Amino acid sequence: MKYIVTCMILFLGISTIKAQSEEITDRREDRKQRRELRKEFNESLSEDQKEQLEYQRELHKEHRKSFRATYNEEQLAIVENEDLSRKGKHKALKPILSDDQKALKESQKKEMKEAKSKFEATLTKEQQEKYEKIKRRKGKRGKKGRKGRHTEKEQNDD
């Protein structure tokens, strides 16, 4: 009897370890494919398109910096709290943003959308396909709610 129980536990342990190693291998392969896709996409871009992407990155950095400069002491304490996750910080900050900060955030969001759409308008059909694949993969992380179920908002979007 003990032998059977020991064998079952051993079998379950080995199968769990094997499944985990396969999952890690799958993730590594997926990461490698994403990296290749991004590399191909970046190589296919013209100099002007690369400059537009760089402009978007710099604009985003500038926006972050200028928005952070508007924080009061309470907001800074939240942002600098290392015990909170990024989502936790966002959740704690959102209700205490001033109207000016909300307006700034909206204007920055609008400016980023304009820069992004200007960039997307320059893409060829082939580049658009790669760009869509990259965007799709980016969105897969964290798309599901608790226990793998879609959140209510995502269900309404589908």
C-alpha positions in Angstrom: 0.0 0.0 0.0 2.8 2.4 0.9 4.6 1.5 -2.2 1.5 2.5 -4.4 1.1 5.8 -2.6 4.9 6.5 -2.9 4.8 5.7 -6.6 1.7 7.9 -7.1 3.4 10.8 -5.3 6.6 10.3 -7.3 4.7 10.1 -10.6 2.8 13.4 -9.8 5.9 15.1 -8.8 7.8 14.2 -11.9 4.9 15.1 -14.2 4.5 18.5 -12.5 8.2 19.2 -12.9 8.1 18.1 -16.5 5.1 20.3 -17.2 6.8 23.3 -15.6 10.0 22.8 -17.6 7.9 22.6 -20.8 6.1 25.8 -19.9 9.4 27.5 -19.3 10.7 26.3 -22.6 7.5 27.5 -24.3 7.9 30.9 -22.8 11.5 31.1 -23.9 10.6 30.1 -27.5 7.7 32.7 -27.4 10.1 35.4 -26.2 12.6 34.4 -28.9 9.9 34.7 -31.6 8.7 38.1 -30.3 12.3 39.3 -30.3 12.7 38.1 -33.9 9.5 39.7 -35.0 10.4 43.1 -33.4 13.9 42.9 -35.0 12.4 42.2 -38.5 9.9 45.0 -38.0 12.6 47.5 -36.9 14.8 46.5 -39.8 12.0 47.1 -42.3 11.5 50.7 -41.1 12.8 53.7 -43.0 14.9 56.3 -41.3 11.9 58.7 -41.1 9.8 55.9 -39.4 12.6 55.2 -37.0 12.8 58.9 -36.1 9.0 58.9 -35.5 9.3 56.0 -33.2 12.1 57.7 -31.3 10.0 60.8 -31.1 7.2 58.8 -29.5 9.6 57.4 -26.9 11.0 60.8 -26.1 7.6 62.3 -25.9 6.4 59.6 -23.5 9.5 60.2 -21.3 8.8 64.0 -21.4 5.1 63.4 -20.5 6.0 61.2 -17.6 8.5 63.7 -16.3 6.2 66.7 -16.6 3.3 64.8 -15.0 5.5 63.7 -12.1 6.5 67.3 -11.6 2.8 68.1 -10.7 2.6 65.6 -7.9 2.0 66.8 -4.3 3.6 65.3 -1.3 0.8 62.7 -0.8 1.0 61.6 -4.4 4.8 61.4 -4.3 4.6 59.2 -1.2 2.4 56.8 -3.1 4.6 56.7 -6.2 7.7 56.1 -4.1 6.1 53.4 -2.0 8.0 50.2 -2.9 5.4 48.0 -1.2 2.8 48.9 -3.8 2.7 47.3 -7.3 2.4 49.4 -10.4 -1.4 48.7 -10.4 -1.6 49.5 -6.7 0.0 52.8 -7.2 -2.2 53.6 -10.1 -5.3 52.6 -8.1 -4.2 54.8 -5.2 -3.3 57.8 -7.3 -6.4 57.9 -9.5 -8.9 59.2 -7.0 -6.6 61.9 -5.7 -5.6 63.5 -9.0 -6.5 67.2 -9.3 -8.6 68.4 -12.2 -5.5 70.1 -13.7 -3.6 66.7 -13.5 -6.5 64.9 -15.2 -6.6 67.5 -17.9 -2.8 67.3 -18.4 -3.1 63.5 -18.6 -5.9 63.7 -21.2 -3.9 66.2 -23.4 -0.8 64.0 -23.2 -2.9 61.0 -24.1 -4.3 62.8 -27.1 -0.8 63.9 -28.2 0.5 60.4 -28.0 -2.4 59.0 -30.0 -1.8 61.6 -32.7 1.9 60.7 -32.9 1.0 57.0 -33.0 -1.6 57.4 -35.8 0.9 59.6 -37.8 3.4 56.8 -37.5 0.9 54.1 -38.4 -0.1 56.0 -41.5 3.4 55.7 -42.9 3.5 51.9 -42.6 3.4 49.7 -45.7 0.9 46.8 -45.8 3.7 44.3 -44.8 4.9 46.6 -42.0 1.3 47.0 -40.7 0.9 43.2 -40.5 4.0 42.9 -38.4 3.1 45.9 -36.3 -0.3 44.4 -35.6 1.3 41.1 -34.5 3.6 42.9 -32.2 0.7 44.9 -30.7 -1.4 41.7 -30.3 1.4 39.9 -28.5 2.0 42.9 -26.2 -1.6 42.9 -25.2 -1.7 39.2 -24.3 0.1 39.7 -21.0 -2.3 40.3 -18.2 -5.4 40.2 -20.4 -7.3 37.8 -18.3 -8.9 38.5 -15.0 -8.8 36.4 -11.9 -8.5 32.7 -12.4 -8.2 33.0 -16.2 -11.7 34.5 -16.6 -12.1 37.6 -18.7 -13.1 40.7 -16.7 -16.5 42.2 -17.2 -15.1 45.1 -19.3 -13.3 42.7 -21.7 -16.4 40.6 -22.1 -18.3 43.7 -23.1 -15.6 44.7 -25.6 -15.8 41.3 -27.4 
